[in-house]
Amino acid sequence: MNDLSYPIGSFSLRDATVAPEERPGLIGALVELPAQFRGAVQGLSEAQFDTPYRPGGWTVRQVVHHVPDSHLNAYVRFKLALTEENPTIKPYEEARWAELPDTAGTQIGVSLVLLEALHRRWVVLLKSMTDDQWGRTYIHPDYQRSFRLDAILAMYAWHGKHHTAHITRLRERMGWT
C-alpha cells in the first residue's frame, strides 16, 4: 500500500473478531515487535529521528516514544479487565503525549528498552490467559461500548506493525539504508 498514514491498511476495532487459533500468531507479533522496531530505527541519525514520517505527521522520534506509551496503556487496560468486571478505562490524548518534554528530551533507546521490558511482561500475561479471560471486556468511553480482550490483542498486534511500517517506508522513500 502507498498510503502514508496507513501503510499496512487501517484496523477496525468495531469489526474485529479473533478465533482462538489466531491468538498465538497475534501474541507472536507482540513478541517480535521490539526487535523489529529496533531494527527499523537502527543507524538513524538525530536529524533523521526528527523527520516526520509523512507531511504533517509525527517525527520518527515521536513514533518511537508513542509505541511504548500506547502499549503501556494497553497492558494496564488488560490488567484492569482481568481484575474488574467490565471496567471503564481512561482514554489519553496521544497527540498531546507526543508533545510532552520526555518525547523530545529522552533518547530513543530508553523507549526501545521500555518496549522490550513491557512486552516481556505483557506476553507472559497473554500466554497465561484462559479462553474465558479472552472474552473479558472493558468499556472505552470514547466509543461508549465494551471491547473484548482478544479484539484488543488484534488491534495492538496491528498497531506495532503499523508504526514500524511508518518508519521503514520513510527509510525506503528517503533512501536511508
SESEDO-713951 format. One record per atom (N, C-alpha, C, CB): atom name; y, z, x. Coordinates in Angstrom, 2 decimals, padded with zeros to 5 digits, always signed. Glycine has a CB too. Example, Ala and Ser with C-alpha at 12.3 -4.5 7.8 and 13.67 -1.06 7.14 Angstrom:
2
N; -005.69; +007.80; +013.19
CA; -004.50; +007.80; +012.30
C; -003.30; +007.80; +013.20
CB; -004.47; +009.05; +011.31
N; -002.25; +007.08; +012.85
CA; -001.06; +007.14; +013.67
C; +000.03; +007.87; +012.90
CB; -000.60; +005.72; +014.08
This chain:
177
N; -001.18; +000.00; +000.83
CA; +000.00; +000.00; +000.00
C; +001.25; +000.00; +000.88
CB; +000.00; +001.21; -000.95
N; +002.31; -000.61; +000.39
CA; +003.55; -000.67; +001.14
C; +004.62; +000.27; +000.61
CB; +004.08; -002.06; +001.13
N; +004.34; +001.03; -000.39
CA; +005.31; +001.95; -000.97
C; +005.62; +003.06; +000.04
CB; +004.78; +002.54; -002.30
N; +006.88; +003.17; +000.45
CA; +007.24; +004.16; +001.46
C; +007.19; +005.58; +000.92
CB; +008.62; +003.88; +001.99
N; +007.42; +005.76; -000.38
CA; +007.36; +007.10; -000.97
C; +005.92; +007.56; -001.19
CB; +008.11; +007.13; -002.30
N; +005.07; +006.64; -001.63
CA; +003.68; +006.96; -001.94
C; +002.75; +005.99; -001.23
CB; +003.43; +006.92; -003.47
N; +002.63; +006.14; +000.09
CA; +001.88; +005.15; +000.87
C; +000.39; +005.08; +000.55
CB; +002.05; +005.45; +002.32
N; -000.18; +006.13; -000.04
CA; -001.60; +006.09; -000.42
C; -001.74; +006.08; -001.94
CB; -002.37; +007.29; +000.18
N; -000.64; +005.85; -002.65
CA; -000.64; +005.90; -004.11
C; -000.25; +007.28; -004.60
CB; -002.03; +005.51; -004.66
N; +000.10; +007.35; -005.86
CA; +000.51; +008.64; -006.42
C; -000.69; +009.41; -006.93
CB; +001.53; +008.43; -007.56
N; -000.48; +010.66; -007.26
CA; -001.52; +011.54; -007.79
C; -001.04; +012.10; -009.11
CB; -001.88; +012.68; -006.78
N; -001.88; +012.06; -010.12
CA; -001.53; +012.63; -011.41
C; -002.38; +013.86; -011.66
CB; -001.73; +011.59; -012.54
N; -001.75; +015.01; -011.58
CA; -002.45; +016.27; -011.83
C; -002.89; +016.35; -013.29
CB; -001.57; +017.46; -011.47
N; -002.10; +015.78; -014.17
CA; -002.44; +015.82; -015.60
C; -003.77; +015.11; -015.89
CB; -001.33; +015.17; -016.43
N; -004.08; +014.08; -015.12
CA; -005.28; +013.29; -015.36
C; -006.45; +013.68; -014.45
CB; -004.96; +011.83; -015.18
N; -006.25; +014.66; -013.58
CA; -007.26; +014.99; -012.57
C; -008.46; +015.70; -013.19
CB; -006.65; +015.86; -011.48
N; -009.63; +015.15; -012.92
CA; -010.89; +015.81; -013.24
C; -011.76; +015.70; -011.99
CB; -011.60; +015.17; -014.51
N; -012.49; +016.76; -011.71
CA; -013.29; +016.81; -010.49
C; -014.71; +017.20; -010.86
CB; -012.68; +017.82; -009.46
N; -015.65; +016.35; -010.51
CA; -017.06; +016.67; -010.70
C; -017.50; +017.61; -009.58
CB; -017.93; +015.37; -010.73
N; -018.45; +018.50; -009.86
CA; -018.91; +019.43; -008.82
C; -019.34; +018.75; -007.53
CB; -020.06; +020.25; -009.34
N; -019.93; +017.57; -007.62
CA; -020.38; +016.89; -006.40
C; -019.21; +016.33; -005.58
CB; -021.33; +015.75; -006.76
N; -018.02; +016.28; -006.14
CA; -016.85; +015.81; -005.40
C; -016.20; +016.92; -004.57
CB; -015.83; +015.24; -006.36
N; -016.44; +018.16; -004.91
CA; -015.77; +019.28; -004.24
C; -015.99; +019.31; -002.73
CB; -016.24; +020.58; -004.83
N; -017.22; +019.12; -002.23
CA; -017.39; +019.18; -000.77
C; -016.53; +018.16; -000.02
CB; -018.85; +018.95; -000.42
N; -016.39; +016.97; -000.54
CA; -015.54; +015.97; +000.11
C; -014.08; +016.36; +000.10
CB; -015.72; +014.63; -000.55
N; -013.63; +016.96; -001.00
CA; -012.24; +017.40; -001.09
C; -011.98; +018.58; -000.14
CB; -011.90; +017.80; -002.53
N; -012.94; +019.50; -000.07
CA; -012.81; +020.60; +000.90
C; -012.82; +020.03; +002.31
CB; -013.96; +021.65; +000.71
N; -013.67; +019.03; +002.56
CA; -013.71; +018.39; +003.87
C; -012.38; +017.79; +004.26
CB; -014.76; +017.32; +003.88
N; -011.65; +017.26; +003.28
CA; -010.31; +016.72; +003.57
C; -009.38; +017.83; +004.06
CB; -009.71; +016.04; +002.32
N; -009.54; +019.03; +003.50
CA; -008.71; +020.15; +003.95
C; -009.16; +020.65; +005.32
CB; -008.76; +021.30; +002.93
N; -010.44; +020.56; +005.60
CA; -010.94; +020.92; +006.93
C; -010.34; +019.98; +007.98
CB; -012.50; +020.87; +006.98
N; -010.32; +018.70; +007.68
CA; -009.89; +017.69; +008.64
C; -008.37; +017.57; +008.78
CB; -010.45; +016.36; +008.23
N; -007.63; +017.99; +007.77
CA; -006.18; +017.76; +007.77
C; -005.46; +018.29; +009.01
CB; -005.58; +018.39; +006.57
N; -005.65; +019.53; +009.44
CA; -004.87; +019.99; +010.59
C; -005.00; +019.08; +011.82
CB; -005.29; +021.39; +010.97
N; -006.20; +018.64; +012.13
CA; -006.37; +017.75; +013.29
C; -005.75; +016.39; +013.04
CB; -007.87; +017.59; +013.63
N; -005.90; +015.86; +011.84
CA; -005.30; +014.56; +011.52
C; -003.78; +014.64; +011.58
CB; -005.76; +014.08; +010.13
N; -003.23; +015.73; +011.07
CA; -001.78; +015.91; +011.05
C; -001.25; +016.05; +012.48
CB; -001.40; +017.15; +010.22
N; -001.96; +016.84; +013.29
CA; -001.57; +017.00; +014.70
C; -001.63; +015.64; +015.40
CB; -002.51; +018.02; +015.42
N; -002.65; +014.87; +015.14
CA; -002.77; +013.54; +015.73
C; -001.65; +012.61; +015.30
CB; -004.10; +012.93; +015.37
N; -001.21; +012.75; +014.06
CA; -000.14; +011.88; +013.53
C; +001.17; +012.09; +014.27
CB; +000.06; +012.14; +012.05
N; +001.42; +013.31; +014.76
CA; +002.70; +013.60; +015.42
C; +002.57; +013.64; +016.94
CB; +003.25; +014.91; +014.92
N; +001.35; +013.49; +017.45
CA; +001.11; +013.57; +018.89
C; +002.01; +012.60; +019.66
CB; -000.36; +013.27; +019.21
N; +002.72; +013.13; +020.64
CA; +003.52; +012.31; +021.53
C; +004.90; +011.92; +021.02
CB; +002.78; +011.10; +021.83
N; +005.27; +012.37; +019.83
CA; +006.61; +012.03; +019.33
C; +007.68; +012.82; +020.06
CB; +006.70; +012.29; +017.81
N; +008.83; +012.21; +020.22
CA; +009.97; +012.87; +020.88
C; +010.78; +013.66; +019.84
CB; +010.87; +011.82; +021.59
N; +011.66; +014.47; +020.33
CA; +012.54; +015.23; +019.43
C; +013.35; +014.28; +018.54
CB; +013.50; +016.15; +020.25
N; +013.83; +013.19; +019.11
CA; +014.59; +012.22; +018.30
C; +013.71; +011.60; +017.22
CB; +015.18; +011.10; +019.20
N; +012.46; +011.34; +017.55
CA; +011.55; +010.78; +016.55
C; +011.24; +011.79; +015.45
CB; +010.25; +010.32; +017.21
N; +011.14; +013.07; +015.81
CA; +010.94; +014.11; +014.79
C; +012.10; +014.17; +013.80
CB; +010.75; +015.48; +015.44
N; +013.27; +013.76; +014.24
CA; +014.45; +013.80; +013.38
C; +014.71; +012.48; +012.66
CB; +015.67; +014.18; +014.19
N; +013.73; +011.61; +012.64
CA; +013.81; +010.32; +011.95
C; +013.23; +010.45; +010.55
CB; +013.08; +009.22; +012.74
N; +013.95; +010.02; +009.53
CA; +013.37; +010.04; +008.17
C; +012.21; +009.06; +008.07
CB; +014.45; +009.69; +007.11
N; +011.18; +009.46; +007.32
CA; +010.02; +008.57; +007.17
C; +010.32; +007.39; +006.25
CB; +008.83; +009.34; +006.63
N; +011.42; +007.48; +005.51
CA; +011.90; +006.39; +004.66
C; +013.39; +006.61; +004.45
CB; +011.12; +006.32; +003.28
N; +014.14; +005.57; +004.09
CA; +015.56; +005.77; +003.82
C; +015.75; +006.81; +002.72
CB; +016.23; +004.43; +003.41
N; +016.57; +007.81; +003.01
CA; +016.83; +008.88; +002.05
C; +015.74; +009.93; +001.97
CB; +017.02; +008.30; +000.70
N; +014.70; +009.80; +002.80
CA; +013.58; +010.74; +002.77
C; +013.74; +011.83; +003.81
CB; +012.28; +010.01; +002.99
N; +012.79; +012.72; +003.81
CA; +012.76; +013.80; +004.79
C; +012.50; +013.24; +006.18
CB; +011.70; +014.84; +004.42
N; +012.92; +014.01; +007.17
CA; +012.58; +013.67; +008.55
C; +011.12; +014.04; +008.81
CB; +013.53; +014.39; +009.56
N; +010.58; +013.50; +009.88
CA; +009.22; +013.88; +010.28
C; +009.15; +015.39; +010.45
CB; +008.80; +013.14; +011.59
N; +010.17; +015.97; +011.06
CA; +010.20; +017.43; +011.27
C; +010.09; +018.17; +009.93
CB; +011.52; +017.84; +012.01
N; +010.86; +017.73; +008.94
CA; +010.81; +018.38; +007.63
C; +009.43; +018.23; +006.99
CB; +011.88; +017.79; +006.71
N; +008.81; +017.07; +007.15
CA; +007.47; +016.86; +006.60
C; +006.48; +017.80; +007.28
CB; +007.03; +015.37; +006.79
N; +006.57; +017.91; +008.60
CA; +005.64; +018.77; +009.34
C; +005.77; +020.22; +008.90
CB; +005.88; +018.66; +010.85
N; +006.97; +020.69; +008.63
CA; +007.14; +022.07; +008.17
C; +006.80; +022.21; +006.69
CB; +008.58; +022.54; +008.43
N; +007.01; +021.16; +005.91
CA; +006.73; +021.21; +004.48
C; +005.25; +021.40; +004.17
CB; +007.21; +019.94; +003.82
N; +004.38; +020.71; +004.88
CA; +002.95; +020.76; +004.53
C; +002.40; +022.18; +004.59
CB; +002.14; +019.85; +005.46
N; +002.59; +022.95; +005.67
CA; +002.08; +024.32; +005.62
C; +002.82; +025.19; +004.59
CB; +002.19; +024.97; +007.00
N; +004.11; +024.95; +004.37
CA; +004.81; +025.68; +003.31
C; +004.13; +025.45; +001.97
CB; +006.30; +025.25; +003.23
N; +003.86; +024.20; +001.67
CA; +003.24; +023.83; +000.40
C; +001.82; +024.37; +000.29
CB; +003.23; +022.31; +000.25
N; +001.04; +024.23; +001.34
CA; -000.34; +024.65; +001.30
C; -000.46; +026.17; +001.29
CB; -001.10; +024.08; +002.48
N; +000.51; +026.85; +001.88
CA; +000.54; +028.31; +001.79
C; +000.76; +028.75; +000.34
CB; +001.64; +028.90; +002.70
N; +001.66; +028.08; -000.35
CA; +001.86; +028.36; -001.77
C; +000.58; +028.09; -002.56
CB; +003.03; +027.51; -002.33
N; -000.11; +027.01; -002.25
CA; -001.35; +026.67; -002.95
C; -002.42; +027.75; -002.71
CB; -001.87; +025.30; -002.49
N; -002.54; +028.19; -001.48
CA; -003.51; +029.24; -001.14
C; -003.24; +030.50; -001.96
CB; -003.46; +029.56; +000.37
N; -002.00; +030.90; -002.02
CA; -001.64; +032.09; -002.80
C; -001.95; +031.86; -004.28
CB; -000.15; +032.45; -002.62
N; -001.68; +030.68; -004.78
CA; -001.95; +030.38; -006.18
C; -003.45; +030.44; -006.47
CB; -001.40; +028.99; -006.55
N; -004.28; +029.96; -005.55
CA; -005.73; +030.07; -005.71
C; -006.13; +031.54; -005.82
CB; -006.47; +029.40; -004.53
N; -005.60; +032.36; -004.92
CA; -005.96; +033.77; -004.92
C; -005.49; +034.46; -006.21
CB; -005.35; +034.48; -003.71
N; -004.32; +034.09; -006.70
CA; -003.86; +034.64; -007.98
C; -004.81; +034.24; -009.11
CB; -002.44; +034.16; -008.28
N; -005.18; +032.98; -009.17
CA; -006.05; +032.50; -010.24
C; -007.44; +033.14; -010.15
CB; -006.17; +030.98; -010.19
N; -007.88; +033.46; -008.96
CA; -009.20; +034.08; -008.80
C; -009.20; +035.57; -009.11
CB; -009.69; +033.87; -007.40
N; -008.03; +036.18; -009.12
CA; -007.96; +037.64; -009.31
C; -007.23; +038.07; -010.58
CB; -007.28; +038.27; -008.12
N; -006.60; +037.12; -011.26
CA; -005.89; +037.42; -012.50
C; -006.32; +036.42; -013.56
CB; -004.34; +037.39; -012.29
N; -006.11; +036.75; -014.80
CA; -006.50; +035.87; -015.89
C; -005.37; +034.90; -016.21
CB; -006.88; +036.68; -017.14
N; -005.56; +033.63; -015.86
CA; -004.61; +032.55; -016.13
C; -003.16; +032.97; -015.82
CB; -004.73; +032.10; -017.59
N; -002.90; +033.37; -014.57
CA; -001.55; +033.84; -014.24
C; -000.52; +032.71; -014.28
CB; -001.55; +034.48; -012.86
N; +000.71; +033.08; -014.49
CA; +001.81; +032.13; -014.36
C; +002.27; +032.20; -012.92
CB; +002.99; +032.45; -015.36
N; +002.25; +031.06; -012.24
CA; +002.62; +031.04; -010.82
C; +004.14; +030.87; -010.70
CB; +001.88; +029.89; -010.07
N; +004.63; +031.12; -009.52
CA; +006.05; +030.97; -009.23
C; +006.26; +029.63; -008.55
CB; +006.57; +032.14; -008.32
N; +007.00; +028.72; -009.21
CA; +007.34; +027.47; -008.53
C; +008.34; +027.74; -007.40
CB; +007.93; +026.43; -009.54
N; +008.53; +026.77; -006.54
CA; +009.54; +026.89; -005.49
C; +010.24; +025.56; -005.33
CB; +008.90; +027.35; -004.14
N; +011.45; +025.61; -004.83
CA; +012.27; +024.40; -004.64
C; +011.98; +023.82; -003.25
CB; +013.81; +024.73; -004.79
N; +010.96; +022.96; -003.19
CA; +010.52; +022.46; -001.89
C; +011.62; +021.72; -001.14
CB; +009.34; +021.54; -002.06
N; +012.47; +021.00; -001.84
CA; +013.57; +020.29; -001.15
C; +014.54; +021.27; -000.51
CB; +014.32; +019.37; -002.13
N; +014.77; +022.38; -001.18
CA; +015.67; +023.40; -000.61
C; +014.99; +024.14; +000.53
CB; +016.10; +024.40; -001.69
N; +013.69; +024.35; +000.44
CA; +012.96; +024.97; +001.55
C; +013.09; +024.09; +002.79
CB; +011.47; +025.18; +001.19
N; +013.04; +022.78; +002.62
CA; +013.11; +021.85; +003.75
C; +014.47; +021.90; +004.45
CB; +012.83; +020.43; +003.29
N; +015.48; +022.46; +003.78
CA; +016.82; +022.57; +004.36
C; +017.08; +023.92; +005.02
CB; +017.85; +022.33; +003.28
N; +016.17; +024.87; +004.91
CA; +016.39; +026.20; +005.48
C; +016.36; +026.15; +007.01
CB; +015.33; +027.19; +004.97
N; +017.02; +027.11; +007.66
CA; +017.13; +027.09; +009.13
C; +015.80; +027.10; +009.87
CB; +017.93; +028.26; +009.57
N; +014.75; +027.67; +009.29
CA; +013.48; +027.69; +010.03
C; +012.88; +026.29; +010.15
CB; +012.49; +028.62; +009.34
N; +013.31; +025.36; +009.31
CA; +012.83; +023.99; +009.43
C; +013.46; +023.30; +010.64
CB; +013.12; +023.19; +008.15
N; +014.76; +023.41; +010.77
CA; +015.45; +022.77; +011.89
C; +015.28; +023.56; +013.19
CB; +016.93; +022.61; +011.57
N; +015.10; +024.89; +013.07
CA; +015.13; +025.73; +014.26
C; +013.79; +026.17; +014.79
CB; +015.92; +026.91; +013.97
N; +012.71; +025.63; +014.27
CA; +011.38; +026.01; +014.73
C; +010.66; +024.78; +015.28
CB; +010.56; +026.66; +013.58
N; +010.05; +024.94; +016.42
CA; +009.27; +023.85; +017.00
C; +008.14; +023.48; +016.03
CB; +008.69; +024.25; +018.39
N; +007.82; +022.20; +015.95
CA; +006.80; +021.76; +015.00
C; +005.43; +022.33; +015.35
CB; +006.74; +020.24; +014.97
N; +005.20; +022.66; +016.60
CA; +003.92; +023.25; +016.99
C; +003.61; +024.53; +016.24
CB; +003.91; +023.53; +018.47
N; +004.64; +025.28; +015.90
CA; +004.44; +026.52; +015.14
C; +003.85; +026.20; +013.77
CB; +005.79; +027.29; +014.98
N; +004.37; +025.18; +013.11
CA; +003.84; +024.81; +011.80
C; +002.45; +024.18; +011.90
CB; +004.79; +023.86; +011.10
N; +002.17; +023.49; +012.99
CA; +000.83; +022.93; +013.17
C; -000.20; +024.05; +013.34
CB; +000.80; +022.00; +014.40
N; +000.16; +025.09; +014.10
CA; -000.74; +026.24; +014.26
C; -000.89; +026.98; +012.93
CB; -000.20; +027.20; +015.36
N; +000.22; +027.13; +012.21
CA; +000.16; +027.78; +010.89
C; -000.79; +027.01; +009.96
CB; +001.57; +027.87; +010.26
N; -000.68; +025.69; +009.95
CA; -001.54; +024.87; +009.10
C; -003.01; +025.05; +009.48
CB; -001.14; +023.39; +009.21
N; -003.29; +025.08; +010.78
CA; -004.68; +025.27; +011.24
C; -005.22; +026.63; +010.79
CB; -004.76; +025.16; +012.77
N; -004.47; +027.68; +011.00
CA; -004.93; +029.02; +010.63
C; -005.07; +029.14; +009.11
CB; -003.96; +030.09; +011.15
N; -004.10; +028.65; +008.40
CA; -004.14; +028.70; +006.94
C; -005.36; +027.97; +006.40
CB; -002.85; +028.10; +006.35
N; -005.62; +026.78; +006.89
CA; -006.75; +026.01; +006.39
C; -008.09; +026.66; +006.74
CB; -006.71; +024.59; +006.94
N; -008.16; +027.34; +007.86
CA; -009.40; +028.06; +008.18
C; -009.68; +029.12; +007.11
CB; -009.31; +028.72; +009.57
N; -008.65; +029.89; +006.76
CA; -008.81; +030.92; +005.73
C; -009.09; +030.29; +004.37
CB; -007.54; +031.80; +005.64
N; -008.32; +029.28; +004.01
CA; -008.44; +028.65; +002.70
C; -009.82; +028.03; +002.52
CB; -007.34; +027.58; +002.52
N; -010.33; +027.37; +003.53
CA; -011.64; +026.73; +003.45
C; -012.75; +027.78; +003.28
CB; -011.90; +025.88; +004.69
N; -012.65; +028.91; +003.94
CA; -013.63; +029.98; +003.73
C; -013.64; +030.38; +002.26
CB; -013.32; +031.22; +004.63
N; -012.46; +030.55; +001.69
CA; -012.36; +030.90; +000.27
C; -012.96; +029.80; -000.60
CB; -010.89; +031.15; -000.12
N; -012.58; +028.56; -000.36
CA; -013.04; +027.45; -001.18
C; -014.56; +027.30; -001.14
CB; -012.39; +026.15; -000.73
N; -015.14; +027.42; +000.04
CA; -016.59; +027.26; +000.17
C; -017.37; +028.39; -000.49
CB; -016.97; +027.18; +001.64
N; -016.72; +029.51; -000.73
CA; -017.41; +030.65; -001.35
C; -017.32; +030.64; -002.87
CB; -016.82; +031.95; -000.82
N; -016.55; +029.74; -003.43
CA; -016.30; +029.76; -004.87
C; -017.51; +029.28; -005.67
CB; -015.09; +028.91; -005.21
N; -017.72; +029.93; -006.82
CA; -018.79; +029.56; -007.75
C; -018.29; +028.50; -008.73
CB; -019.31; +030.81; -008.52
N; -019.22; +027.89; -009.45
CA; -018.83; +026.92; -010.47
C; -017.86; +027.53; -011.47
CB; -020.07; +026.38; -011.20
N; -018.12; +028.75; -011.90
CA; -017.21; +029.40; -012.84
C; -015.82; +029.58; -012.25
CB; -017.77; +030.76; -013.26
N; -015.75; +029.92; -010.98
CA; -014.44; +030.12; -010.35
C; -013.65; +028.82; -010.26
CB; -014.61; +030.72; -008.96
N; -014.33; +027.70; -010.06
CA; -013.62; +026.42; -010.00
C; -012.96; +026.10; -011.34
CB; -014.59; +025.29; -009.62
N; -013.46; +026.67; -012.41
CA; -012.87; +026.45; -013.73
C; -011.73; +027.41; -014.06
CB; -013.92; +026.57; -014.77
N; -011.46; +028.35; -013.17
CA; -010.34; +029.27; -013.42
C; -009.03; +028.50; -013.35
CB; -010.34; +030.44; -012.38
N; -008.02; +029.06; -013.96
CA; -006.76; +028.34; -014.13
C; -005.56; +029.20; -013.80
CB; -006.64; +027.83; -015.56
N; -004.46; +028.50; -013.61
CA; -003.15; +029.16; -013.60
C; -002.18; +028.30; -014.39
CB; -002.63; +029.38; -012.15
N; -001.12; +028.93; -014.83
CA; -000.08; +028.24; -015.58
C; +001.04; +027.87; -014.63
CB; +000.46; +029.12; -016.75
N; +001.43; +026.62; -014.66
CA; +002.61; +026.17; -013.91
C; +003.74; +026.06; -014.92
CB; +002.35; +024.79; -013.15
N; +004.77; +026.91; -014.80
CA; +005.83; +026.92; -015.82
C; +006.62; +025.61; -015.92
CB; +006.77; +028.03; -015.54
N; +006.68; +024.84; -014.84
CA; +007.40; +023.56; -014.92
C; +006.70; +022.58; -015.85
CB; +007.54; +022.95; -013.53
N; +005.38; +022.73; -016.01
CA; +004.60; +021.82; -016.85
C; +004.20; +022.47; -018.18
CB; +003.35; +021.37; -016.11
N; +004.40; +023.78; -018.26
CA; +004.06; +024.53; -019.48
C; +002.59; +024.34; -019.88
CB; +004.96; +024.10; -020.62
N; +001.73; +024.36; -018.87
CA; +000.30; +024.25; -019.16
C; -000.51; +024.83; -018.01
CB; -000.10; +022.79; -019.41
N; -001.80; +025.02; -018.27
CA; -002.72; +025.54; -017.28
C; -003.36; +024.40; -016.50
CB; -003.79; +026.40; -017.93
N; -003.69; +024.69; -015.26
CA; -004.39; +023.74; -014.40
C; -005.61; +024.42; -013.81
CB; -003.46; +023.20; -013.28
N; -006.72; +023.69; -013.78
CA; -007.96; +024.18; -013.19
C; -007.88; +024.12; -011.67
CB; -009.17; +023.36; -013.70
N; -008.56; +025.07; -011.01
CA; -008.54; +025.09; -009.56
C; -009.19; +023.87; -008.93
CB; -009.22; +026.33; -009.06
N; -010.21; +023.30; -009.59
CA; -010.80; +022.10; -008.99
C; -009.82; +020.93; -008.99
CB; -012.08; +021.70; -009.74
N; -008.98; +020.83; -010.01
CA; -007.96; +019.77; -010.04
C; -006.89; +020.03; -008.97
CB; -007.30; +019.68; -011.44
N; -006.56; +021.30; -008.77
CA; -005.58; +021.66; -007.74
C; -006.13; +021.33; -006.35
CB; -005.21; +023.17; -007.84
N; -007.43; +021.58; -006.14
CA; -008.06; +021.19; -004.89
C; -007.87; +019.69; -004.64
CB; -009.56; +021.54; -004.90
N; -008.13; +018.88; -005.66
CA; -007.97; +017.42; -005.51
C; -006.53; +017.06; -005.16
CB; -008.39; +016.71; -006.81
N; -005.58; +017.75; -005.79
CA; -004.18; +017.45; -005.52
C; -003.82; +017.75; -004.06
CB; -003.28; +018.24; -006.47
N; -004.30; +018.89; -003.53
CA; -003.93; +019.24; -002.16
C; -004.70; +018.42; -001.13
CB; -004.17; +020.71; -001.93
N; -005.89; +017.96; -001.45
CA; -006.58; +017.02; -000.56
C; -005.74; +015.74; -000.48
CB; -008.03; +016.71; -001.08
N; -005.25; +015.27; -001.63
CA; -004.37; +014.09; -001.66
C; -003.06; +014.39; -000.91
CB; -004.07; +013.67; -003.14
N; -002.48; +015.56; -001.14
CA; -001.17; +015.92; -000.57
C; -001.18; +015.81; +000.95
CB; -000.79; +017.34; -000.98
N; -002.21; +016.32; +001.59
CA; -002.29; +016.25; +003.04
C; -002.37; +014.81; +003.53
CB; -003.47; +017.02; +003.54
N; -003.18; +014.00; +002.88
CA; -003.30; +012.59; +003.26
C; -001.98; +011.84; +003.02
CB; -004.43; +011.91; +002.47
N; -001.33; +012.18; +001.92
CA; -000.04; +011.57; +001.53
C; +001.00; +011.77; +002.63
CB; +000.46; +012.18; +000.20
N; +001.16; +013.01; +003.09
CA; +002.18; +013.27; +004.10
C; +001.76; +012.80; +005.49
CB; +002.51; +014.75; +004.15
N; +000.48; +012.82; +005.78
CA; +000.02; +012.24; +007.05
C; +000.35; +010.76; +007.08
CB; -001.51; +012.46; +007.24
N; +000.14; +010.08; +005.95
CA; +000.45; +008.65; +005.87
C; +001.95; +008.39; +006.00
CB; -000.07; +008.07; +004.55
N; +002.80; +009.30; +005.52
CA; +004.24; +009.12; +005.73
C; +004.53; +008.97; +007.23
CB; +005.04; +010.31; +005.14
N; +003.90; +009.83; +008.02
CA; +004.17; +009.83; +009.45
C; +003.50; +008.64; +010.14
CB; +003.68; +011.15; +010.08
N; +002.24; +008.39; +009.82
CA; +001.53; +007.30; +010.51
C; +002.11; +005.94; +010.14
CB; +000.03; +007.34; +010.16
N; +002.53; +005.76; +008.91
CA; +003.14; +004.47; +008.52
C; +004.50; +004.29; +009.19
CB; +003.28; +004.39; +006.98
N; +005.26; +005.38; +009.32
CA; +006.53; +005.31; +010.04
C; +006.27; +004.89; +011.49
CB; +007.28; +006.68; +009.99
N; +005.29; +005.50; +012.11
CA; +004.95; +005.15; +013.50
C; +004.62; +003.67; +013.61
CB; +003.77; +006.00; +014.02
N; +003.84; +003.17; +012.66
CA; +003.48; +001.75; +012.67
C; +004.70; +000.87; +012.52
CB; +002.47; +001.43; +011.56
N; +005.56; +001.20; +011.56
CA; +006.77; +000.38; +011.31
C; +007.70; +000.40; +012.51
CB; +007.52; +000.88; +010.05
N; +007.81; +001.51; +013.19
CA; +008.74; +001.66; +014.31
C; +008.12; +001.24; +015.65
CB; +009.21; +003.10; +014.39
N; +006.82; +000.98; +015.65
CA; +006.15; +000.61; +016.90
C; +005.98; +001.80; +017.84
CB; +006.92; -000.48; +017.59
N; +005.92; +003.01; +017.30
CA; +005.72; +004.23; +018.11
C; +004.23; +004.43; +018.31
CB; +006.37; +005.49; +017.42
N; +003.75; +004.10; +019.45
CA; +002.31; +004.24; +019.70
C; +002.00; +005.42; +020.57
CB; +001.75; +002.98; +020.34
